[in-house]
Amino acid sequence: MARGEPLMRQWNLLKTLQANRFGIAANELADRLACSKRQVQRDLNVLQQVGFPIGFEERDFGARFWNLSPHFLERQELMLSVTEMISLFLSRQLLVPLAGTQLGDGLATALNKIKALLPATSLGHFVNLNESLLVKNVAQHDYSGQDKEIGIISRAIADRVVLRVRYASPRRERAFDGLFHPYGFVLFGANLYCIGYVPDRNDTRTLKVSRFTGVETTNERFERPDDFSLETYLHGCFGIFRTGEPQTIRVRFTDWAAVNVREQLWHASQKTIEDDGERVVAEFRLADTIEFKRWLLGFGRHAVVLSPRKLAADITAELAAASEAYRA
């Protein structure tokens, strides 16, 4: 049997114990985990040996009802369940791009607190869950070299301090050098962005942190709009950029693209308008199409824009240019 199988079963065993705070019998555990009562008893013994606070109460003529101590983690105002703590411990792979920065160090500090509460054998027991749950990103970026800049931006966000930044925009010959009111960070994929107000442009912009070539604080402070929310600001975006007014977009997907769109929600506004089993017509409500167009082009001929006409024309022109490039 693969190492990951007993670990996943024991993981589910902990979750079941956690959900049944007044105890649960071994035979019911066996039913829920689809294994034998003897296997449950072996797993309980293993988890106890590595340090998990599992006990039992005897009721009903000596029958044992197993539970997870509810008071084990009520220390120093830290109220996390055992499985929540392990989930956080394993989630460190989600924030690999921020390793070596103050943002990543915050997670490391939290993990150190978890390690202090749970025996090393308890956490170590589930290390191999990485073989059952692996977060894989196609792209990676190392932000450790920008820890100083990220620290300055973080403090400016918290203290509402205006920054003077030098930003190497890929679309401009000269770097932007001006004032910036940082509202907050957004980690999108493997890339870290900072959203804020640019006085020189009188606009809220999304700046990629890896393109900052200089960051320093000023003696000025700014007022963040009371109604500003990162989540609301990005609501109509397919990715990270917002450039226009919301519009309704309809796309017909066929073959493997239809399967992909049928099985996955790519945006909160996504709606299925038609689905005959062969093709899917999906509707999106987006304020920006830059990243959406790149996504559609990835489906090739299996994604056809039905409306609006301008977006369909943009995709047609891009495909024609690609065809010409291949012919050349």
ZIWO-V599106 format. One record per pair of residues at least 24 apart in sequence whose ideal C-beta (glycine too) atoms are under 8 Angstrom apart, sorted by the first residue. I is the first residue (numbers start at 1). J is the second residue. D is the distance in whole Angstrom. If there is no record, write none. Layout:
BEGIN
i	j	d
I	J	D
I	J	D
END
This chain:
BEGIN
i	j	d
2	131	8
3	128	5
3	131	7
4	128	6
4	129	7
4	131	5
4	132	4
6	43	7
7	125	8
7	126	6
7	128	6
7	129	5
7	132	7
8	129	7
8	132	6
9	33	6
9	35	6
9	39	8
9	43	6
10	43	5
10	46	7
10	47	6
10	125	8
10	126	8
11	83	7
11	86	8
11	126	7
11	129	7
13	40	7
13	43	5
13	44	7
13	47	7
14	47	7
14	52	7
14	68	7
14	82	6
14	83	5
14	86	8
15	83	5
17	54	7
17	66	6
17	67	6
17	68	4
18	68	5
18	81	5
18	82	6
18	83	6
20	67	7
21	67	6
21	68	8
21	70	6
22	65	7
22	67	7
23	56	7
23	57	6
23	59	8
23	65	3
23	66	6
23	67	4
24	65	6
24	66	6
24	67	7
25	63	6
25	64	7
25	65	6
25	66	8
26	64	7
26	66	7
29	66	7
46	125	8
47	125	8
49	121	8
50	119	7
50	121	4
50	122	5
50	124	7
50	125	4
51	118	7
51	119	3
51	121	5
51	122	4
52	82	7
52	122	6
53	82	8
73	117	6
75	117	7
78	113	7
78	117	7
80	114	8
82	118	7
85	114	5
85	117	7
85	118	6
86	118	8
86	123	7
86	126	6
88	114	6
89	114	6
89	115	8
89	123	6
89	126	8
90	126	7
90	129	6
90	130	7
90	133	7
93	130	7
93	134	7
93	135	5
94	135	5
95	187	7
96	135	8
96	137	8
96	140	7
97	137	8
97	140	7
97	141	5
97	142	8
97	143	6
97	187	7
97	190	5
97	191	7
97	192	7
98	143	6
98	187	7
98	192	7
99	142	8
99	143	8
99	144	7
100	142	7
100	143	7
100	144	3
100	147	6
101	143	5
101	144	6
101	146	7
101	147	5
101	150	5
101	151	8
102	147	6
102	150	6
102	151	5
102	154	6
103	150	6
103	154	7
103	185	7
103	192	8
104	143	8
137	189	7
137	190	5
139	189	7
139	190	5
139	191	8
140	190	5
141	190	5
141	191	6
141	192	8
141	210	6
143	192	6
143	209	7
143	210	7
146	209	6
146	210	7
146	212	7
149	209	7
149	212	5
149	215	4
150	192	8
150	209	7
152	215	5
152	216	7
152	217	6
153	182	5
153	185	8
153	194	6
153	209	8
153	212	8
153	215	6
154	185	8
155	217	8
156	182	5
156	217	6
157	182	5
157	183	7
157	184	6
157	185	7
159	221	8
160	221	5
160	222	5
160	223	7
160	224	6
161	217	5
161	218	7
161	220	7
161	221	6
161	222	8
162	217	8
162	218	5
162	220	4
162	221	7
162	222	5
163	215	6
163	216	7
163	217	6
163	218	7
164	214	8
164	215	8
164	216	5
164	217	8
164	218	6
165	207	8
165	212	6
165	214	7
165	215	5
165	216	8
166	212	7
166	213	5
166	214	4
166	215	8
167	207	6
167	211	6
167	212	6
167	213	7
168	211	5
168	213	5
169	211	7
170	211	7
175	213	6
177	214	8
179	218	7
179	220	8
180	207	7
181	222	4
181	224	7
183	224	6
183	228	6
183	230	7
184	230	5
185	209	8
186	230	6
186	234	7
186	240	6
188	239	7
188	240	5
191	240	8
193	240	6
195	230	6
195	233	6
195	234	8
197	222	7
204	233	7
206	240	6
206	241	6
206	242	7
235	268	7
236	269	8
236	285	7
236	286	6
236	287	3
236	288	7
237	286	7
237	287	6
237	288	5
237	291	8
238	266	8
238	267	6
238	284	8
238	286	5
238	288	6
238	289	7
238	291	5
238	292	4
238	295	7
239	288	8
239	290	8
239	291	3
239	292	8
240	291	7
241	288	5
241	290	6
241	291	6
242	287	5
242	288	5
243	287	7
243	288	5
243	290	7
244	287	6
244	288	6
244	289	8
245	287	6
246	285	6
246	286	7
246	287	5
247	285	7
247	286	7
247	287	8
247	308	6
248	283	6
248	284	7
248	285	6
248	307	7
248	308	8
249	283	7
249	284	5
249	285	8
249	286	6
249	289	7
249	292	7
249	305	7
249	307	7
249	308	7
249	311	6
250	281	6
250	282	7
250	283	5
250	284	8
250	305	7
250	306	4
250	307	5
251	281	7
251	282	6
251	284	7
251	296	7
251	303	6
251	304	7
251	305	5
251	306	6
252	279	6
252	280	7
252	281	5
252	303	7
252	304	5
252	306	6
253	279	6
253	280	5
253	281	8
253	282	7
253	299	7
253	302	6
253	303	5
254	278	7
254	279	5
254	302	5
254	304	8
255	302	5
256	302	7
257	299	4
257	302	4
257	303	5
258	302	7
260	299	8
266	295	7
281	306	7
289	314	8
293	318	7
END
